[in-house]
Amino acid sequence: MKLRLTLCALALLPPLIGATEIVVGDTRLSIPAPAGFVPVTDDMKPYAEFARRFVPETNEQFALFLSPAEAAAAAKGGIPLAERKFYVQTAKTIIQPFVGAADFDKLKDAIKTQNADYMKKVEAQMPGMMQKLSQGISDDYKVDLNLLMTQMLPFPPHYESPRALGYSMLVKYSANGPDGKSVPFEGIATATFVYVRGKVLFLYANAEKKGLEWSRTESRKWAEAVIAANPSEGEVAVRETTQRASSFDWGEVGQKALIGAVGGGIIGLFSLLFRKKKA
């Protein structure tokens, strides 16, 4: 009875100040804003709607964070470049299931040993995905985009804890500018898997090519803040440690996380082209 009362009391606690409240399946989670960033809200149009275009069909996005200056520009109807941004996704296939700690360990092992193979599989899917995205944007914005992802260069994991694993990649793109000439764009994407209250989230940080160490440092701080804001207690903690590993394909989840990282980088490329067109 005492445990049940405690859990009920926790459910009634107000959301953390400065945190974005999300619901993954039937689990409420608090996502603290990364240091120096603020959430993008639905009324920041057209940017909020524009950014959703780049969320892969396989994933669900829960939050997006920009710097205060770029969020202010978005609130005024602008399309900020936002080379540095943070966002939260997960694969739709793992929104509802409760994930045990043994399964999260399997996911981490898969990423550590097979991420290069997953990258090749994702690269093979990219031409079709880029063509579909490019066509949709070209039709809506009356441009001949010809969007391409030209390279993905993964780095080994740089951060690991019992509830997290992070790695970075360099991603290169190109697209036609307003004058019809190809415009190259490259950036860093750091992806961190975090395990909180039986759920797995993909935390992403994008940065310019020179921002690798910044993205890693800030991603780690953010991941630790997310974990601290969502402690596993009572029945949830017991279930996490006692639930046996499933036969779920965690390699497929790893691939979906990669695709989410690619989509975030494209936002920066298109924002750059949008600025060129307006100029």
Phi, psi and omega per residue, in radians:
M1 nan -0.743 3.141
K2 -1.079 -0.707 3.132
L3 -1.098 -0.760 -3.120
R4 -1.117 -0.695 3.112
L5 -1.122 -0.703 3.127
T6 -1.095 -0.767 3.138
L7 -1.126 -0.690 3.107
C8 -1.107 -0.729 3.132
A9 -1.101 -0.706 3.113
L10 -1.080 -0.692 -3.119
A11 -1.124 -0.452 -3.094
L12 -1.608 -0.058 -3.140
L13 -1.101 2.518 3.103
P14 -1.211 2.730 3.118
P15 -1.109 2.689 3.115
L16 -1.094 2.448 3.105
I17 -1.117 2.285 3.130
G18 1.407 0.074 -3.120
A19 -1.789 2.635 3.028
T20 -1.679 2.199 3.141
E21 -1.543 2.237 3.098
I22 -2.223 2.808 3.069
V23 -2.200 2.107 3.128
V24 -1.945 1.887 -2.989
G25 1.158 -2.046 3.074
D26 -1.967 0.351 -3.085
T27 -1.949 2.154 3.092
R28 -1.511 2.315 3.138
L29 -2.270 2.586 3.073
S30 -1.844 2.227 -3.134
I31 -1.971 1.761 3.088
P32 -1.086 2.494 3.078
A33 -1.170 2.421 3.024
P34 -1.004 2.609 -3.091
A35 -0.963 2.189 3.091
G36 1.450 0.172 -3.112
F37 -2.227 2.772 -3.126
V38 -2.314 2.713 -3.102
P39 -1.301 2.567 2.971
V40 -1.444 2.282 -3.130
T41 -1.886 2.812 -3.050
D42 -1.074 -0.423 -3.114
D43 -1.436 -0.026 3.086
M44 -1.472 1.318 -3.077
K45 -1.769 2.548 0.111
P46 -1.554 0.036 -2.996
Y47 -1.052 -0.756 -3.091
A48 -1.043 -0.753 3.123
E49 -1.231 -0.694 3.117
F50 -1.040 -0.780 -3.101
A51 -1.131 -0.575 -3.135
R52 -1.148 -0.381 3.110
R53 -1.030 -0.500 -2.986
F54 -1.689 0.151 3.018
V55 -1.463 2.127 -3.112
P56 -1.077 2.634 -3.110
E57 -1.058 -0.433 -3.099
T58 -1.358 -0.243 -2.998
N59 -2.063 2.809 3.003
E60 -2.033 2.278 3.094
Q61 -1.775 2.365 -3.061
F62 -1.925 -0.446 -3.089
A63 -2.830 2.635 3.107
L64 -2.433 2.374 -3.072
F65 -2.213 2.331 3.070
L66 -2.123 2.950 3.000
S67 -1.154 2.727 -3.141
P68 -0.979 -0.679 -3.125
A69 -1.156 -0.735 -3.118
E70 -1.299 -0.579 3.046
A71 -1.132 -0.662 3.100
A72 -1.119 -0.687 3.093
A73 -1.123 -0.715 3.117
A74 -1.126 -0.644 3.140
A75 -1.155 -0.417 3.128
K76 -1.620 0.127 3.103
G77 1.679 0.127 -3.126
G78 -1.501 2.946 3.055
I79 -2.044 1.518 -3.089
P80 -1.158 2.634 3.134
L81 -1.095 -0.804 3.018
A82 0.877 0.922 3.038
E83 -1.090 -0.593 3.087
R84 -1.799 2.057 3.136
K85 -2.749 2.894 3.123
F86 -2.267 2.572 3.047
Y87 -2.687 2.807 -3.058
V88 -2.140 2.223 3.070
Q89 -2.398 2.998 2.833
T90 -2.666 2.900 3.095
A91 -1.300 2.419 -3.124
K92 -1.051 -0.508 -3.101
T93 -1.196 -0.317 -3.121
I94 -2.025 0.298 3.088
I95 -1.204 -0.818 -3.066
Q96 -1.445 -0.743 -3.057
P97 -1.116 2.557 2.967
F98 -1.449 2.221 -3.080
V99 -1.784 2.175 3.085
G100 -1.438 2.845 3.136
A101 -1.061 -0.600 3.130
A102 -1.110 -0.641 3.105
D103 -1.237 -0.669 3.102
F104 -1.115 -0.631 3.063
D105 -1.096 -0.665 3.102
K106 -1.127 -0.695 3.091
L107 -1.090 -0.806 3.134
K108 -1.079 -0.742 3.124
D109 -1.087 -0.707 3.138
A110 -1.099 -0.757 3.140
I111 -1.135 -0.755 -3.087
K112 -1.162 -0.575 -3.036
T113 -1.786 -0.373 -2.996
Q114 -2.267 0.204 -3.046
N115 -1.083 -0.605 3.114
A116 -1.104 -0.681 3.088
D117 -1.165 -0.699 3.108
Y118 -1.092 -0.657 3.140
M119 -1.061 -0.738 3.134
K120 -1.121 -0.688 3.123
K121 -1.154 -0.697 3.118
V122 -1.170 -0.729 3.122
E123 -1.043 -0.618 3.129
A124 -1.164 -0.499 3.131
Q125 -1.463 -0.323 -2.964
M126 -1.091 -0.743 -3.107
P127 -0.951 -0.794 3.131
G128 -1.149 -0.733 3.141
M129 -1.158 -0.736 3.130
M130 -1.135 -0.689 -3.141
Q131 -1.108 -0.752 -3.141
K132 -1.126 -0.787 3.130
L133 -1.152 -0.763 -3.126
S134 -1.057 -0.734 -3.119
Q135 -1.139 -0.744 3.134
G136 -1.084 -0.777 3.136
I137 -1.205 -0.694 3.136
S138 -1.057 -0.724 -3.141
D139 -1.156 -0.753 -3.071
D140 -1.305 -0.626 -3.057
Y141 -1.839 0.074 3.080
K142 0.982 0.850 3.093
V143 -2.315 2.691 3.036
D144 -1.677 1.552 -2.929
L145 -1.306 -0.819 -3.095
N146 0.884 0.981 -3.077
L147 -1.290 2.306 3.135
L148 -2.363 2.502 2.897
M149 -1.788 2.036 -2.999
T150 -1.659 -0.378 3.140
Q151 -2.871 2.495 2.956
M152 -2.203 2.133 -3.130
L153 -2.087 1.822 -3.092
P154 -1.448 2.632 3.027
F155 -1.973 2.679 3.113
P156 -1.087 2.728 3.089
P157 -0.959 2.420 -3.109
H158 -1.984 -0.136 -3.059
Y159 -2.586 2.285 3.098
E160 -2.593 2.454 3.013
S161 -2.534 3.045 3.111
P162 -0.995 -0.438 -3.096
R163 -2.064 0.295 -3.108
A164 -2.735 2.697 2.993
L165 -2.644 2.242 -3.117
G166 -2.221 2.493 3.038
Y167 -2.565 2.845 -3.106
S168 -2.164 2.883 3.067
M169 -2.639 2.674 2.991
L170 -1.747 2.225 -3.126
V171 -2.149 2.322 3.132
K172 -2.040 2.422 -3.133
Y173 -2.320 2.947 2.933
S174 -2.623 2.688 3.091
A175 -2.770 2.773 3.125
N176 -1.300 2.312 3.050
G177 -1.424 -3.097 -3.129
P178 -1.042 -0.466 3.138
D179 -1.551 0.067 3.126
G180 1.518 -0.092 -3.139
K181 -1.538 2.563 -3.118
S182 -1.202 2.306 3.125
V183 -1.974 2.082 3.119
P184 -1.426 2.682 3.107
F185 -2.658 2.344 3.087
E186 -2.438 2.580 -3.104
G187 -2.757 3.047 -3.134
I188 -1.814 2.416 2.983
A189 -2.206 2.162 3.029
T190 -1.902 2.172 -3.139
A191 -1.956 2.288 3.104
T192 -2.206 2.133 3.039
F193 -1.491 2.258 3.056
V194 -2.177 2.541 -3.094
Y195 -2.017 1.918 -3.102
V196 -2.387 2.218 3.044
R197 0.890 0.760 3.086
G198 1.349 0.234 3.135
K199 -2.190 2.625 3.084
V200 -1.973 2.178 3.092
L201 -1.973 2.622 3.001
F202 -1.802 2.002 3.053
L203 -1.775 2.211 -3.092
Y204 -2.068 2.539 2.970
A205 -2.292 2.193 3.063
N206 -1.797 2.589 3.092
A207 -2.710 2.886 3.023
E208 -1.159 2.944 -3.040
K209 -0.965 -0.636 -3.102
K210 -1.413 -0.022 -3.053
G211 -1.698 0.402 -3.095
L212 -1.000 -0.955 -3.078
E213 -1.141 -0.640 3.074
W214 -1.045 -0.819 -3.098
S215 -1.102 -0.651 3.138
R216 -1.211 -0.785 -3.118
T217 -1.119 -0.837 -3.091
E218 -1.252 -0.567 3.093
S219 -1.135 -0.705 3.125
R220 -1.127 -0.791 3.113
K221 -1.034 -0.755 -3.111
W222 -1.149 -0.791 3.128
A223 -1.024 -0.761 -3.140
E224 -1.145 -0.606 3.105
A225 -1.199 -0.699 3.115
V226 -1.115 -0.760 3.127
I227 -1.107 -0.771 -3.139
A228 -1.135 -0.548 -3.106
A229 -1.362 -0.205 -3.067
N230 -2.309 1.123 -3.104
P231 -1.167 2.514 3.050
S232 -1.587 2.129 -3.076
E233 -2.378 2.822 3.022
G234 1.001 -2.319 -3.073
E235 -1.078 -0.598 3.135
V236 -1.104 -0.809 -3.134
A237 -1.099 -0.704 3.112
V238 -1.111 -0.797 -3.114
R239 -1.124 -0.680 3.119
E240 -0.989 -0.751 -3.027
T241 -1.506 -0.333 -3.085
T242 -1.797 -0.304 -3.113
Q243 -1.235 2.255 -3.105
R244 -1.270 2.666 3.116
A245 -1.100 2.463 -3.129
S246 -1.653 -3.115 3.077
S247 -1.706 0.344 -3.100
F248 -1.073 2.527 -3.140
D249 -1.451 1.591 -3.119
W250 -1.304 -0.348 3.027
G251 -1.106 -0.659 3.101
E252 -1.138 -0.671 3.087
V253 -1.112 -0.728 3.102
G254 -1.053 -0.664 3.107
Q255 -1.160 -0.686 3.126
K256 -1.153 -0.573 3.068
A257 -1.147 -0.681 3.094
L258 -1.087 -0.764 -3.128
I259 -1.098 -0.654 3.090
G260 -1.085 -0.642 3.117
A261 -1.168 -0.674 3.129
V262 -1.115 -0.760 -3.117
G263 -1.056 -0.684 -3.140
G264 -1.112 -0.624 3.120
G265 -1.190 -0.566 -3.110
I266 -1.138 -0.532 3.123
I267 -0.994 -0.750 -3.139
G268 -1.114 -0.704 3.125
L269 -1.102 -0.850 -3.092
F270 -1.166 -0.621 3.078
S271 -1.069 -0.685 3.108
L272 -1.101 -0.785 3.130
L273 -1.129 -0.669 3.135
F274 -1.071 -0.710 3.127
R275 -1.148 -0.743 3.129
K276 -1.050 -0.709 -3.116
K277 -1.131 -0.729 -3.130
K278 -1.194 -0.586 3.132
A279 -1.188 nan nan
